Amino acid sequence: MDKGYVRSLFDSIAYRYDLLNHLLSGGIDFYWRRRAIEHLKNLQPKRILDVATGTADFAIAALRLRPGEVIGVDIAEEMLKAGRAKVKKKGLDSLITLQTGEAEKLQFEVGRFDAAIVAFGARNFENLEQGLSEMHRVLRAGGKIVVLEFSRPSHFPFRQLYFFYFRRILPSVGRIVSKSNHAYTYLPDTVMKFPDGDDFLEVLAKTGFSNLLQQRLTFGIATVYAGVK
Ligand SMILES: C[S@@+](CC[C@H](N)C(=O)[O-])C[C@H]1O[C@@H](n2cnc3c(N)ncnc32)[C@H](O)[C@@H]1O
């Protein structure tokens, strides 16, 4: 998806992003982020990069691992502003730093991080393979990537219910609350097109990761993917 379009879309909904997330997912996204972070427990990473950090919810979830630092990067300045305010309010600003940055061109040196994570962001990358390759580059050898992303349930009736929700309910609620006409039709569009399951693991393998795994959450509405450099 075009970066300029994605940036202005998230900038325009930033002030309502947390509220909308909560409304549209019923809070289950917090549970998903926690499950995703569990994949890093054994690694005990000290330096974590959260790509497409938005308002920093995944960066905050990563603090359960007791890292020394979490850096979050995002292209949308308004999302970062909302994230910084939240991080400061929670007294976490000595642990979490939020910076402007593009997934496809990360401003960090090779091997800088023990873990690189991204939640509901990979789907928006302008170039998925380039973004994942960059995450690979900035990891140390033995470092781990964790990706949390929407996926498509494969079984009846969850598949049917999911498509109904994504195509009918979510765009209407999203439009009313975000006051944006296209933001919440964009979301289901990207979810329908994005590679999930084994297809996503193939992209991870292609960008250099091994020891791959996937864990489907909540009937496959979301999936955690992990791999090692
Ligand atoms: C749906 S939000 C997810 C935010 C957060 N990770 C979470 O779990 O709530 C997607 C974020 O990806 C960011 N984004 C999209 N494309 C990006 C790119 N190429 N590089 C960095 N951030 C990007 C958007 O600006 C937006 O803040």
Ligand as a Chemical Component Dictionary entry (heavy atoms), coordinates in Angstrom:
data_LIG
# 
_chem_comp.id                   LIG 
_chem_comp.type                 NON-POLYMER 
_chem_comp.pdbx_formal_charge   0 
_chem_comp.three_letter_code    LIG 
# 
loop_
_chem_comp_atom.comp_id 
_chem_comp_atom.atom_id 
_chem_comp_atom.alt_atom_id 
_chem_comp_atom.type_symbol 
_chem_comp_atom.charge 
_chem_comp_atom.model_Cartn_x 
_chem_comp_atom.model_Cartn_y 
_chem_comp_atom.model_Cartn_z 
_chem_comp_atom.pdbx_ordinal 
LIG C1  C1  C 0  -2.972 -0.760 12.721 1  
LIG S1  S1  S 1  -1.664 0.236  13.301 2  
LIG C2  C2  C 0  -0.891 -0.812 14.483 3  
LIG C3  C3  C 0  -0.248 -0.080 15.598 4  
LIG C4  C4  C 0  0.281  -0.912 16.757 5  
LIG N1  N1  N 0  1.377  -1.765 16.356 6  
LIG C5  C5  C 0  -0.787 -1.723 17.445 7  
LIG O1  O1  O 0  -0.567 -2.905 17.730 8  
LIG O2  O2  O -1 -1.863 -1.152 17.741 9  
LIG C6  C6  C 0  -0.559 0.221  11.944 10 
LIG C7  C7  C 0  0.569  1.223  12.044 11 
LIG O3  O3  O 0  1.514  0.925  11.011 12 
LIG C8  C8  C 0  2.118  2.134  10.622 13 
LIG N2  N2  N 0  2.818  1.885  9.340  14 
LIG C9  C9  C 0  2.272  1.557  8.168  15 
LIG N3  N3  N 0  3.194  1.371  7.229  16 
LIG C10 C10 C 0  4.391  1.573  7.828  17 
LIG C11 C11 C 0  5.742  1.528  7.362  18 
LIG N4  N4  N 0  6.011  1.229  6.104  19 
LIG N5  N5  N 0  6.728  1.794  8.250  20 
LIG C12 C12 C 0  6.437  2.103  9.541  21 
LIG N6  N6  N 0  5.178  2.172  10.036 22 
LIG C13 C13 C 0  4.167  1.916  9.186  23 
LIG C14 C14 C 0  0.936  3.081  10.564 24 
LIG O4  O4  O 0  1.332  4.422  10.543 25 
LIG C15 C15 C 0  0.163  2.672  11.817 26 
LIG O5  O5  O 0  0.508  3.441  12.919 27 
# 
loop_
_chem_comp_bond.comp_id 
_chem_comp_bond.atom_id_1 
_chem_comp_bond.atom_id_2 
_chem_comp_bond.value_order 
_chem_comp_bond.pdbx_ordinal 
LIG C1  S1  SING 1  
LIG S1  C2  SING 2  
LIG S1  C6  SING 3  
LIG C2  C3  SING 4  
LIG C3  C4  SING 5  
LIG C4  N1  SING 6  
LIG C4  C5  SING 7  
LIG C5  O1  DOUB 8  
LIG C5  O2  SING 9  
LIG C6  C7  SING 10 
LIG C7  O3  SING 11 
LIG C7  C15 SING 12 
LIG O3  C8  SING 13 
LIG C8  N2  SING 14 
LIG C8  C14 SING 15 
LIG N2  C9  SING 16 
LIG N2  C13 SING 17 
LIG C9  N3  DOUB 18 
LIG N3  C10 SING 19 
LIG C10 C11 SING 20 
LIG C10 C13 DOUB 21 
LIG C11 N4  SING 22 
LIG C11 N5  DOUB 23 
LIG N5  C12 SING 24 
LIG C12 N6  DOUB 25 
LIG N6  C13 SING 26 
LIG C14 O4  SING 27 
LIG C14 C15 SING 28 
LIG C15 O5  SING 29 
# 
